[in-house]
Amino acid sequence: MLTTLKLALIAPIAAIALVSGDILAPGNMIVGEVIGIGPALADDDDDDGGSGGNRGSRGSGRSGSYGAGAGWSGGKSLFPFRGLLPRRGAPRRSRAAAPAAPTRAPDEIVGLGFSPTELGELTATGFEVLERNTMASFNAEVIKLRIPQGLTLEAARQQARAAAPQAVIDFNHYFRPEQHPDAPCVTSDCLARDVIGWPSAQTGPSNCAAGVRIGLVDTAINPDHLAFEARNIEIVRLVEEELPESGRQHGTAVAALLVGSASSRTPGLIPGGKLIAVDAFHRGERQDDRSAAFDLARALDLLTRRQVQVINLSLAGPPNLLLEQAVIKAGERGIIMVAAAGNDGPKAEPVYPAAYEEVIAVTATDRRKRPYRRAGRGEHIDFAAPGVAVWTAASVSGARPKTGTSFAAPFVTAAVAMMKASEPDLAPEMIHSRLSGHAEDLGDPGKDPVFGWGLLNARAICKTKS
């Protein structure tokens, strides 16, 4: 059930209280500004949306983590909108709540490792091959299938698994950007970098910025933004051309935060870095930005072949077997993956890919080093970084503050990239050890479910050699 807000008008102050119920129906209303809770939406230049829900847990282990997925539902995002308010004494009429954002493609499954015979058996029973790609990192073909008409997703997955017991088969789950409504800036740069002592482009060590190749999987990006005047970004659109392009707000903001030009209003954390950005998202029928597991696996394979050192994944969704295999393969090649911990709240189950063992999960803090109130928690959390009112590029031009674990993850991604630029042969285990050894412990002593190993300490990124 969606929760809604009722505004009690007490002149001259309007008090807002959260209540449980249906959306107020129009009729005998007055117009006012309210804050509502609704399904996850793509952000625009005025509002930022997010997504979430209950997912599987890293702590539960790989086996048993992957159910049918029916219990996982899209999250709700706090966003401002124009609302209609009832006059005192006016009757209320209920209206059916809008359905939750879909968590998976309604008629598709994906698989890795079908033999020609197995695939032939499935197509003979009504399955249709929609797309197939040979992925170098898997050394195998990944296939997207439309299920037979009249068959449920669960039944289709079971049938496919019975026909191809050695293959990796799952639903084509959706993943969404992890952000929430903007928090107000306190100063022009929102203080985010000062909190962790991030070096400026002028004072930072030059060997920590040059030559590093960063991978990004995100929404569409505005390549004409002044943040990218240095032309150090390559954009690859991965999804089918006939699908609507996703919004450019999230991808532009994350990309600029990583490699924005040092001379722009939004200088990046590593303006000398090279970014290969894969647009793996499209705009869904509910006007939300989504990426299917099939496309995320392809994106990771592409970036693996492009030999990036670190990949930023400011997105979240449920556990998925195909995505897990793509993450494992990338990790086996020494690529470090950094992902947002999610914005579903402290009591939510872990989100993926952040909760996979091979991925560094990053939560968000504000300028006072307090945990972001909507950030996910759990034993899988590795580090905290600034994620409230982070100053970065807007979608068309200029800049604005952004909030969410989506904008905390790039700080750790940039830290890893700078360490790799300084010492190219540095192993992932050593990078993790250095980051955790120098992190500022903010919660319980040692690693804890709120801050992980602690707040990223940028002062030690390129100065420590052991």
Disulfide bonds with the S-S distance in Angstrom:
Cys185-Cys190 1.86
Cys208-Cys462 1.84
